[in-house]
Amino acid sequence: MSMTGNYDLKEEIRDYWSGRAAGFDAAPGHRIDEADLGAWQRLIEAGLGALNGRTVLDLACGTGEVSRALLNLGAGVTGVDFSEAMLARARAKHAGQSWQGRLADAETLAGLPDATFDGAVTRHLVWTLTDPPAAFAAWLRVLKPGARLLVVDGNWVREGLRGRLLRRIAAALGGTAPAAADGAVHRQILSRVPYHDGLTRDRLIGDLVRAGFTDPRPHGVGAIYLRGLHGATLAERLRLLAPTRFAVSVGKPGGA
């Protein structure tokens, strides 16, 4: 069935991620093991500052892997996701900790009050946004003046010479990449979102600044992905490292 319109696309995105919930933590590049937890914590602190005793929003928290890094830094965490399947796994993972889950659309954050959080972080969400300006405005709204947002994402569409070379080496080492059951759905979704032609660091910074954020800072992500792929084969690592990945933090004006 052909789907059109923003609402239908959002529903399709939700179903896509809900369908991946059961095996999400087993996929290299998604789980955050003890071996790479420290690298994630250093990245988060570089982007958001010290978090002990502060309130942080985990946007599109999924199964709660980034939330785990935030909790280990002493933050009180609110995880938001619109997939009940993902959120259920995060709730079970962080039961009894300073963590609460909210079933909500990360693009609107309906029900979350203004100027509530000392920081916010999101991983691999921006490329799926159906209305980036509205989403960035919502994220700005719920942050306290002076708070920062950390975005970890990548360009999943366009690869440079380095990426193409890594894929060729991976093919030589391990044949073709295994066909994912949801690969066609992923490509179909990607073709319809605003960042369908690729998300770059400079484009992201420009869009965040236009939304009202200030003080953009780029952050390296090599350590978190190299460590996070320690359970994968060499061919799998090369394929997963082929896309250009990046992290950017920005601030909300105001504060001390």
Residue, then its C-alpha position, 0 to 999 in steps of 0.5 A: m500500500s502506498m502511504t502519503g502524508n506526514y502522519d502516515l510516514k510517522e506511523e511507518i517509522r514507528d512500526y519500523w523501529s518497533g519491529r527492530a526492538a527485540g534484536f536491537d541490543a544485539a546489533p553491533g553499533h547499537r548496544i553500548d557494552e562495558a568496553d565502550l561505555g567510558a567512551w560514550q560517557r566522555l563524549i556526553e560530558a564533552g557535549l553537555g558538561a558535568l551531569n551529576g544531579r542534573t536532569v537530562l532528556d534522552l530523545a528517542c531513547g530506544t531500548g535505553e542504551v544511551s540512558r545507561a551512560l547518562l545514569n552512570l554519570g549521575a544524571g536523572v534521565t527521562g527517556v522519550d520514545f514513540s515505540e512502546a516496544m522500545l520503551a518497554r525494554a528501556r523500562a525493564k532495563h532501568a527499573g529502580q533507577s533514576w529513570q522515567g519513560r514517556l511514550a511521546d513523539a520526540e518531534t513534538l514532546a507534547g506534555l513536556p513543560d518548557a525549560t525543564f531539562d539541564g541537557a538533552v541527547t539523541r543518537h541516530l534520530v535526526w535523519t528520520l525527522t519528518d519536520p526538523p524545524a518543528a523538532f528542533a524548536a520543541w527541543l529548544r523549548v524544553l531545555k533550560p536557558g544555558a542547557r546543551l543538546l548533543v546530537v550523534d548521527g551520520n550521513w547514511v546516504r552519501e559516502g565519500l571515497r573512504g566509505r566506498l573503499l571500506r565497503r570494497i574491502a569488506a566485500a573482499l573479506g566477507g562477501t556481500a552484506p547480509a540482506a536485512a529483512d527490513g532493508a527495503v522498508h529502511r530505504q523506502i522511509l529514507s527516500r521520503v524524509p527531509y534529509h533524504d539526500g544526506l545529513t552532514r555535520d555542517r547542514l545539521i549545525g546550520d539547521l540547529v542555529r536557524a532554530g535558535f541554538t547557539d555555540p555549535r561544537p563538533h565532537g569526534v566519534g571515532a572512539i565510541y564506534l571503534r570500541g562499539l564494534h568489538g564483537a563484530t567481524l572485520a568485514e562487519r566493522l568495515r561496513l559499519l564504519a563506511p558511513t560518515r558519522f559525527a556528533v555536534s553539541v549546541g546550547k540554548p541561549g541564556g543562563a549563567 
